[in-house]
Amino acid sequence: MAKYRCTVCNYVYDDAKEKIKFSDLPKEWVCPVCGAPKSAFVLLSDKTVEEKKVEHTVSEVLINQMAEWGVKYVFGIPGTSTLGIVDAIRKSNGKVKYLQVRHEETAAFMASAYGKLTGHVAACLGISGPGATNLVTGLYDAQLDHSPVLALTGMVPRPLIGQGSLQEIDHQAFFEPLSVYNKTLMTEDQTTTLVTLAIKHALLDRGVAHIGIPNDVQKLPYETEILPFEGRMPNLAFGQEDWVIEKAAKVIDQSERPVILAGFGARGQGTKLLKLASKIGAPIIGTFRAKGVVDENETLYVGCHGGVGSTAAGQLMEKADLLIAIGSSFSDLSQIPKKRTVQIDINMLMIARRYPVEVGLLGNSAVLIPKLTEKVAEQHRADYLEEIAKLKQEWLSQLEKEADATVKPIRPQYIIKVLNEKIADTAVISLDVGENCWWFGRNFRMRKTQKLVMSGGLATMGFGLPGALAAALAYPERQIVCLTGDGGLTMVLGDFLTALKYGLNVKVFVMNNKRLGMIMQEQKVEGFESSQTELYDYNFADFAEHSGGLGIKVTEPSQLEAAVDKALKSTKPTIVDIDTDPRRFL
């Protein structure tokens, strides 16, 4: 008696156990498990079936290859077209960990945040169709912020591709616009090569690498050697020849009012930036995403530039005769004016992106900043330094004046002041998009030892909580803080349950003004009447309590400090819901 295997789902039809022989089944008969046609079955011998039990599958090889190249986490929701991959993760004995989320958007946000925080790759996994489409907002966030992410999606079985099958979409076309690498794994022999290339592209091109994997391919038996990481990646510690650096140094030496602009690409280089600033007597201005690159209590750091910028940064930038831009994308929101510029960036396309530059230094800022510092002449600009200190003090005095602890509803400026005083020096802060973001960028003073993660280029609401979940995985020993608004939190509120399920001790502070506050302000600025910005008043603290976390509701300014202290000392996921004034400066 013969046995036949479905090449789509591996279901085995055994003539000895069935009432009808396989050869006698009608042509229109379909697989009872996956619905594949009769033609998708192949004849097996008993020996073949036995051999299959001891072999690995494509999915297991794929996961082992990911582990070899440093991927620790996969975020997602299991489904029909990803069962092979999910099972392979289960069999990996913890080499790769799967975290089940409540929405695939959260999975992609977490992978994006993990890449931004660590520089390493995490993966998100979605099923064919809706799982794949739900990933896209988080993946675009990663792509625009140059965060390395591996996106895996299940697909319908190969014999059903192109036939309008349930949940079938064109994965190749769908992911092409947002990927630095986009392939479909169609045969066993592609497995290790495509995975390593995907991770390599994600790291070196700094973006999203996607692999679509048909359901039947995931379950195919496959044995092969895992490709090692060592010897397959280049060293990125590169810079320019000395004559180019000397040319840049001469331009700087000739300036009288230089300003250093530190972007996200300068992260980790705070000490080197301060040495350069001290030697040439120049202030440091940051972009929003670069908050924390330099300790904001340093004398020469004067704040952010742009819509959330300080008055000190704005005035010094306006009067500057030279801009030394390091790792900045020159986004429209940074509002950097046209200046004579010396620019450092690791991405050649960012050099002179907005305006022509005097000298463009291509390379790693970690290498180039010290070399430039060595070449420039030491300057003593007493009047300039005195002006910098005076402007910064005027700005800090303004912030202190705004943080009125007596006004009700509680002023956002006072909330930020309390958080600034209470949050640990080593905290990781995940910031959502909305008016809460505006106040944080403007009023919070980050320390060098703190980390910030946010949605930059896409500026998407809902990033805050997933970012905090990823931070808790990357830095389990640190205090993890999420600052969000009622609008942003509602979009991903279900994944507070993910924090509870995996014991991710995040502290969520909600600036609850019962409306889409930033949109309300934009309507006002553009002369529109406020419309469709009011939100249903909901108590997020009740949600946390009912779910098994800690929930704290704050309605009075006098309650705020104690509430923040209690939250930060809590040993379980916490939501602090703070009634907040939606009006600005009133």
N, C-alpha and C positions, 0 to 999 in steps of 0.2 A: 504494500500500500504506500502511496506517495504522500509527500508533504510539500506545500507551496507557501512561499513567504511573500507578503505584501512589501514591495520596495518602498512604499510610502510610510507605513507605520510599523513594519516588522511583524504584523499579525501573521500567525502561522495557521494555515488551513490543513488539517490532518484528515486524509481520506478514511483512516481507521476509526476516527471518532465521529465523523459526520455521517448523516444518513445518505447523502448523495456524494459521489465522487466529484472531485474538482473538474475533471474533464467533461462531466455530464451537466455541469451548471450552465444555464443559459448565458448568452453573450452579454445581456444587459445586467447580469448579476454584479453587485458591487461589494467591496470590502465592508463587513459589518462594523468595523471600528472607525475607519476614516473616510469611507465612501469612495475609495479609489476604484477605477474600473478593473475588470477581470484581467485585462492585459497588463496590469501593473504587477501581477504575481509571477514569481519565478519558481521553478522546480528545485527542491532541496533534497539532498540525501540525509539520512540520519546522522552521518558523520559531519556534514556541514553544519547542521543544527547544533551538534555537540561542541564543535570547534568555536562557534559563535559565542558560546557562554563564557569562554575564557579570554576573549579579545576585548581590547578597549574600543571605545566608539570615537567618532570624530569629535563629539562634544567633550569627551574626557581629554583628548589630546589638545583641543583648543584651550581648555581651562588650565591644563598643566603648562602649556606654553605661555599663557598670560601670567601665571604665577612666577615662572622663570624670569619674566621681564618686569617683575615688581608690582603687578596689579594685585592689590589686596582685597578690594571691595567691588561687588556688583550690586547695584540698586535696581529694584524693579518690582513688577507684579507678575507672577507666573501665569501662563495660559497655554492653550492647546499647541500653539506653534513654537513654544520655547521649552517644552517639558524635558527634552533631551539635555539641553544646556543646564537647566535648573538641577536635574538629577546629577549631572557631572560635577556641579559645584558641591552638592551634598557629599559626593564620594571623594572630594579633594582633601578631606580630613583637616579642614581649617586653613589650608594654604590660601584659598580664596573664600571670602565670606560673603554670603548673600543676605542683604537686608531688604525685607519686604516693606514697601511703602504703600500708601493709600491712593496715590495718584502718580502716574508716570512722569508728570511734569516735575514733581518733587524729586524723583529719581535723577532726572537730568540736571536739575538745579544742584543737587548734592554732588554729582560728579563734577560739575563746573566749579563749584565752590572748593571742592577738594583739590582740584588742579590749581586754582588761584592761590590757595593757602600753602600748598606743599611743593608745587612744580611737578608733581608726579601724576600718573594716570590712574583714574578710577573709571569703572565702567557702569553704564546703565543698560538695561535690558528691557525690550518691549516686544510684544507679540505683533504679528502681522496686522496691518490695518489700524485699528484705534490705538493700540499700544504704541505703535510707531509714531502716529500723528500726535499723540499726547506728549511725546518726548521733545517736540520741536522747539517750544519756547525756551526750555532750559538749554538746548543745544545751540540755539542762536545766541543765547547769553554767553556761552562758552566761546563761540566763534568770534563774536565781536570783541570780547575781552582777552582773546588769545590764550585761553585756558586749555590744556591738553585733556581730551576726553576720548574714551573709546565707547562708541555706541554700537550695541549688538541688537539686531532685530530678527525675530523668527519670520519665516515666510511660508507660504503654502507649499506643499510638496512639488517637486520638479514636474511630475507628469500633469499637474493641474495648473501650472503657471500659464497665464494668458487666456484662461478659459472662463474668467469671471467668477472664480471660486469665492466662497464665503470669506470675507475679511481680506481679500486680495487687493493690494495696491501696487503700483510700480515703485518699488523701493529705490531702485537706481535713480530714477528721475526725481523722486521726492527728496532724497538726501543730497543730491548733487550740489545745489546752491549753497549749502551750509557746511560742506565738508572739505577738508584738505586731502582726504583719502576716502574713496567710496567704491567698495567692491562687493561682489556676491560670491560666496563660497559654494561652488557647484560640484566639486569633486574632492575626494579624500586627500589627494596629493597636494591640494592648495592650502591645507589647514595651517601648518606651521609658518609657511611663507607669508600668507596673507595676514596672520595675526601679528607677526613681528614687524612687517611693513606698516601695518596700521598703527601700532604703538610708536614706531620710529617716526612716522609722519606726524602723529599727534604731538610728540615731544619737540621735534625740530621745526615743524611748521607752526607749532603752537596753535592747535585748533582741534576740530572734531574729526576723528577717523571713524568711519562707519563700515560695518560688515553685515550684510544680510545673509541669513543661513536658512535655506529651505528645510522644512520639517523633516523630510526623509533623510537628508544629508546628515543631520545631527545624530542620527541613530545608526549610521553605517559603521560596521566594524573596521577598525583601522589601527595599525601599529606603525610607529615611526619614532625616530630620535627627536628629542626636544632641542631646539636651537638655543645655545647659550647667549646670554646678554653680553658677556665680556668680549671685547674686541669688535663689537658691531656698532658702536656709537662714537661719534667724533667728540673731541674736546672743544668746548665752546669758549674757552678762555683765550679769545683772540682780540687783537687790537690793530692799530695803524702803525706805519713806519714812523720813525722819530721825526723826520722832516715835516710830516703833516701835523704832528703834535706841536712841534716848535712854531709852525705857522699859526696855529690856534692860540698858543701862548702869547705870541707877539700882539695879536689882535686884542687879547685880554689886557695885556700890559698897557696898551694905549688908551684904554677906556678910563673914564673918571667916575661913572656911576653904574658899575656892572651889577646885574641881578642874576642869581642862580635859580632856575626853574627846575624843580625836581618832580618828575612824573613817576608813574607806577613802575616803569622800567628801571628805576634807581633803587627799588626795594632791596633792603639788606645792606645798603651802602651809606647809611647815615653817618657813621664815624668818618668815612672818607670825604663825604660832602662837607662836613663841618671843618675838616682840615683845609680843604680848598677855600671855603668861605672865609675862614680866619686869615689865611695867608694873603688873600687879595682884598680883604675888607669889604665883603659883599653880603647882602641879605639873601636868605633862602626863602623862596616862595614855593608852595606846593600846589599840585593839582588835587582835586578832591580825592581821587583814588590813591593818591600818594600820602594821605594822612597817616602818620606814624612812621614814615620813612626816616624822618628826623624828629627827635623829641620836641614837642611843641613848646616846651618850657625853655628851650635853648634861646639865648639872647638873639642870635642871628636869624632864627626862624620867625617869620612875621605873619604866617597864615596862608590860607588858600587864596587862589585867584578865581574870579568868575562870579556867578550868581550867588554862591554861598561864601564868597570871599570876604576877607577883612578889609577895612578901610586902609590899613597900613600897607597891605599887599597891593591894593589898587593904586595908591599914590606913588609908591616906589616903582612899580612897573611903568606907570605913565611917564615918570621922569628919567627912567633908565636910558643909558646910551648904548648898552650892550646886554644881550640876553644869552646866558649860558644854559642851554636847554639839555636836560639829561633824562632820557627815557620817557619823553612826553609825546602823546599822540596829537597834540594841538586840536583837541575836540572843540566844537563850537561853544560848548558850555564853559570851557575854561577861559574863553574870551581873551586869548593872548594877542596883543596888538603886534603889528609889523614893526620889528626892530632889527638892528644889526645883530646877527646871531652866530654863535658857535654852538654846534649841536652834536650830541653824542647819542647814538642809538644802535642797537644790535640788528635792527631791521632796516635794510637799505631803502625800503620804500617810505619809511618815516622821515628820512633825511630830506629837509626842504619840502615837506608835505604841503604846507600852506604858503610859505614865502621862501625866496632865495636865501641862502645862508652864506656867511663869510667863509666858514670852514665847517665841513661835515666830517665827523669822526665816526667811522663805522667799526663797531665792535662791542665787546662786553664792558659795561660801565665799571664793573669791578676791576678790570684791567686798566681802563683808560683814565679814570679819575685820578688814581695815584700818579700816573705818568704825566698827566697834565699839571697836577699840583707841583710836581718836581720841576717842571719847565717854567712855570710862571714866576714873575718877580714878586717879592714880598712888598705889600703896599701898606702905608699907614694913613688911613683916611679918618682922622679924628672927627671932623665935622660930619662926615657921612655916617659914621657909626653912632654919633650922638643923635642924629636925625632918626636913624633906624630905631634906636631905643625909645625915643620920645613918641614916635608914631605907634609903636607896639604897645606902650603903656597906655596911650589914649584909647586904643582899641580894647584892651583888657578892662579898662575902667568902664567903658561903654557896656561890655558884656555883663559886668558885675551889677551895673545899675539896672539892666533889663531883668535880671533874675529876682524879681520881687516875690518874696515868700509869703506874702499876705493876700494876694489876689486870688479870687475864685471866680470861674473855674481856674484850675492850676495852669500857670503860664508854662509854655514849652521850655522857655529859657531857664526857669527854675528847675524843671525836671532834669534838663541836661546838666545843670550845675551840680545837683545832688548825685547824679550818676557819675559825673566826672570825679567827685570826691570819694565815692564809695567803691567803684569798680576796681578790681585788683590791677596792679601794675603789669601783670603778665596775662591779663584777660585777652580772650579772642572775641571780637565784637562782630556780629553779623548784622548788617544794616539793610532794612527794607527800603523800598522806594515810596515816596509820598512826602507829606510835609514833615514827618519825623526825620526823614533824610536831610531835608533842608536845614532843620535846626541843629542836627548833629554836625553836619559839615561846617556850619557857621560858628557854633558855640562850644563844641567839645574839643578839649585839648588832649590829644593823644600822647602817651609816653612811648619812647622808643621800643620798650619791651612788650608793648601791646601789639596785637595784630587786628587788622580790619579786612573784612571781606564784604563785597557788595556787587550789585549789578551795575556795571559802568556804562558800556556802549548801548546796551539794549534798554537799560533803566526800567526794568520790569518789576511791577508789584508782585508780591508773593515770594520773593527771593529770601527774605530774612530768616524764616524758620528753617527751611531746608539748608541754608548756609550754616546755621547754628548746629544742625544735626551732623553735617559733614565735619565741622570744626571739632565737635565732641569726639568723633572717631579719630581725627588726625592728632588731636592734642587732649587725650583723656585726663591728663594731670592738671589741666588749666581750667580756670573759670570761663564758662562759655555764656556770653550775653547776646541776646537778640533784641534789637530795638526796632519796633514795627508800629504801624498804625492799624486802626480797626479795619480799614479797607484792604490792606495787604494781607493781614493775618487771616481774614475770612476766606481768602482764596485757597489757603493751604491748611486750614485749621485742623482738618482730619488727621494730618500727619503729626500733630501733637501726640496722638496715640502711638506713632512710631517711636517717639522719644520714650514713652512709657514702656513699650514692649521691649526695647533694647537697653533700657536703663541709661539713656543719654541725658545727663543732668544739665539741661539747658535752662536758662533763666530768660523768660520772655517778658519784656516791658512794652506794654501797649499804650501808645499815646492816643487815647480814645476821644476824638472830638466829634464823633457821631456824624461824620461826613467825609467826603473826599476833599480834604482841606486844600491841597495844592491846586486841584482843579477849580475849586471855588475862587481861589486867589487869581488864577489865570483868567477866569471869566471876568472878574472885577477889573483886572489890568486892561483887558481888551474891550471893556465897555459893555459887556453882556450882563444881564441880570442873572443872579444865581439860580441855577436850574439843574435838577437831577443829581445833585451832589450830596443831598441828605441821606444818611444811612439809618437803617433800623437800629435802635439802641439795644445793644446786647451786652450781657455781663459775661465777659470771657473768663473771669475768675470762677464763676459757677461752672463753666464747662470744664476747667482744669480740676476742680474739686470732684465733680461727678465722674470724671474719668479716672480718678485715682492719683492725680498729681496734687500740687499745692496751688491754691488760687487765692489771690489777695486783691481786694477792691479798694481803691483809693479815691475818695471824693473831696477830701479836705487837704489843703497844703500842709497842715500840721501833721498829717498821717504819713507823709511821703518818706521821710528819712527812715522811720521805723520799718515801713513796708519794704524798702530797698534792703535794709540790713537783714530782715527776716528771709527775704528771697535769696540773697546771696549766701546765706548760711544753710539754706535748705539742702537736703540730701536727695531730693527727687525733682523731676521736672516741674517748673513753676511758671505760672502766668500772673503778672502784676498788671491789672487793668486800671489805668489812671485816667480819670475824667480830665480832659484837657481843653483849654481855651482855643477855639478855632480862629480867633482874631489875632492879627499881627500888631505888636507894639501898642496895643490900646489899653 
